[in-house]
């Protein structure tokens, strides 16, 4: 490939993205509906804002603003761009800040973790870790699926099996699921497995077969395990059960607080071992990171106390 071919190929793959100042000028103008206010916020002149907006409109080939009774308004194209642009700008800003933070704090660990595990199990224990390692910062990321290819994470706690292509895995703990409901439901309508056909079954969207798997392991017949409402997060399912909306199958270690306080009860067994377990997953090259070494040792200790 000669020099000209290389330049042409680079131009072919170059992203079709206008300049950042154009996008900032548009976003601020769209939110304030005022070139004057946008200019003040960005420390630019009004003419500079107008120039950037005009350049963006020419770049896109659409009109973004219009004057209606002397007031600035977004066109339909402008509204669509604002809706899509703001999340992208927020994500870009987060990426920049995280990069700066990783340089400013060399003892930082970017950890992916399932939201329910983060809120119900990991975060309540992090105070112990910080007490032992005050120089290390653990930044939690709950965006799924976890991805090591773009170098946005140093490690992750995830549910699955030991086969993670291109990654090292440390087994943390298994998972036992249990049927739970409110104390009132347990004392009235749900006293034995056969009563399940008379109560509403609550479901976690990401685990559509939880009831079927539990019934199979418990040798219990469920007439229709697909009936009942679905919820996106463990916390929603648990709260629905606390509110008496129905019965749920949930990982026991994620509802220990509710069981200890009596907000939830398990009217009958058995505890059913899930097919998958929780693992600490990380690229093999990261094992030399001091922050990961310290966190790994601490995490394995915490997991052994939970089993």
N, C-alpha and C positions, 0 to 999 in steps of 0.2 A: 504494500500500500504506500503510494507516494504522499508527499506533503499535502497536495491539493485534495487527494481522495480522503485523507484523514480529516481535513477541515470540513469537507462536505459531509462526511459521516457524522462529525461532531455536531454540525448544524442540524442534521436530520433528527438527532436524538435530544437536542436541547429542549428543555421544558418550555412550554408556552405559558410563561408566567411574566406579568408586567413587573415593573420595579416596586420594591417595598414601599417607597414614599407615595407612589400612586395608590397602592392599596390602603395605606394608612389614611391618606387624604380622603379617599372614598368612604372608608368605614366611619371616620369621625364625622364627616359631613352627613352621612346617611343617618347616624344616630342622633345628631343635633338638628338636622334639617336646616343647617345654617353654615355657609362658607365662612362667615365671620367668626362664629364660635369655634369652628374646626381650626381656623387659622390661629386663634388664641391658644387652643389646647395643644397644638403642634409647634407653637412658636414660629409660625410662618406668616407671610402676608396673605391677604385675601386673594390677591392676584395670583400668587403662587399656588394656592389651593385650586383656584379656577383652572390654572394651566395644567395641573396634575389631573384634574377630573377630565378635562378635554382630551389629554393624552391617553387616559384610560379608555374613554369612550371610542377614540379612534383605534386603539389597540384591539378592543373587543368588537367594534363595528356595531355597537348599539348605543342608544341614548339611556343614560342612567338617571338623570334628573330632569324635571320640567317645572316651569313656573305656572302656578294656578292661583289667580287673583293675587299676584305679586308674592306668593308664598312658595318656597321651595318644597317640592315633593318628589318622592321616588317614583320612577316608572315601574312597570311590572318587571322589566329586566333588572332594574336596580334593586327591587325587593328580593328577587331571587338570588342575586349576587350577595346581598347582605346576609341572607339566611345561611348561605353556604360558606361565605368567607369568614364570618366570625369564629366558628369552631376551628377552622383551619388556622387562623391567626393565633387563637388561644393555644392550639397544639404546637405551633411553631415557637411561640414565646416560652411554653413549658420546656420544650427541647433545649432552647438556648439557656434558660435558667438552670436546668438540670446539668447541662454541660459545664456551666460556670461553677456550679456548686461542687461538681465532682472534682474540679481542679482546685477549688478553694479548700475543700475538705478531703484530703487524700485518704482518710480513714472512713470513707463512706461506703455503704453497701446498698446497691439497688436490688431490692428483693421483690419478686412477683409472688403474690399470695392470693388464694381464693378469698373473696370478701368475707364469707361466713367464718372461715378459719382465722382470718385477720382479726375480726371484731370479737369473736367469742372465745378464742383460744390464745392467739399470739399476743395481741396488744395488752391484755391484762397481765402478761408475764414479762413484757419488755422492760418494765421498771427494774426487775432483777438483773437483766442483761446490762442496762445502762449503769447500774450500780457497780458492776464488776468491770465494765469497759466504758468509762465516761468519755473516752476520746473517739469512740466509734459512733457514727450516725447511721441508722438503718432507715432508708427511704422505701416505703411500701408502695407497690404498684399493683392495682387490681384489674388492669386491663387484660381481658382474655381474648384469644389464647396467648400464652406466654411465648416470647420469641427471643432466642439468643442470637439469631442470624444478624439482626441489625445492631447488636451490641448495646441494646437499651437496658438489659438486665444483667446482673452478675450471677444471680441464682434465683430459684423459685421453689416454693412449697406447693406441690400439686397432688391431686388424687389420680392414681392410675396404676400402672404396673412398672416393673423394673426396666422395661425396654424403652429407652429414650435415645433415639439415634443421635450419635455425636455428643452425648452428654454423660456425665458421671452421676450416679444416683446413690443416695443413702436412705435406707428404709427408716422411717420414723415411727410409724405405728399403724396398726390396722384400724378398721372401723366397724363398730357394732351398731346395728340399727334396732330400734325398739318402737313398739306402738305406744303412743301417748295421747292423752286427752285431758280435759279439765277435770278436777275432782268431782264436780257436780255430775258430769257425764258418766264418770266411772261408778258413781254411787247409784245411778238410776238406770241408764240404758246400755252401758257397755261393761259387762261383768265377765264375759267369756268370749272367745273368738267367734263363736256362732252369732253373736250379737252385731258383728260388723255389718251384716247385710241390712241392719235397721238404722245405721248412722251414716252421716255424710263422710266421705273419704276425702281428705285433703292431700293435694299433690304438689310436689316440687317439679317445675317445668323441665329442668335439666335432668331429672331422674323419673321419667315417665313409667318405668317398670318397678318402682320401689315396692308398691303394694303387692304386685305379682310375685316378685322375688321373695318378699317376706312370707307370703302365704305358702309358697312352695317349700321354703326352708322349714316352716312351722307345721307343714302337713295340714294346712287349713284350707278349706274350700271357700273361695270368694265368688259370689255369683257374677258380679260385674265390677272388676277392680278399676275400670276406666271412668266410672262416674265420679262426680264431685269437682269442685273448682281447682284451678291450678294457680300457682304463685311462682314468681321469678326467683325469690331468695329464700334461704332457710329461715331467716328471721321472720319473714311474712307468714310462712307455714306455721312456725312455732306460735306466733302471736294469734293466728286464727284459731289454733287449738286452745290456747289460753282463754280466748274469748268465747269458747264453747261452740264454735262453728262446725266442729267435726273432730275426727280422729286423724292422726298423722303417723307416718313412719319416718323417724328422724335419727341421724347419728347421735348416739347417746352423749358423746363428749362435747357436743355443741349445745346441749340443753341442760348441762349440769346445774346451772344456776336456777333454772325454772323447776327442776326436780327437787333441788335442795330447799327451795322456798315453798314448795307445794303448789306452785302455779300450774304445774303439769304433773300428772301421775302416769305410771305405766300400769294399766289394769290387769295385764297378764303378759306372760312371756311368749316365746323365748326371745333372748337377745340373739340376733342373727348376724353372723360374720359376713361383711361385704366381700365381694370378690376382689375389690381393689384396695390399695393401701395408700397412705400418705408418704411422699418421698421429698427429700431435699434434692433438687436437680440443679446442675451447674456444668458449664463447659469445663473439660479437664484442665485447660490452660489457666483457669481461675483459681485452682486449688492453692496456688502460691500466694494469693492475696491475704495479707494479714487480717483484714476485716472479715473475710469469709472464713478463715481458719478459726478465729475466735467465736464467730457466730455459730459455725457448724458444731464446735465442741459443746457450746452452751445449749444449742437446740437439741442435740442428741440426748443430753442430760434431761432436759425438760420433757422430751417425748417418752423417755424411759419411766418417768414418774407418772405419766398419764395412762400408760398401758394397763 
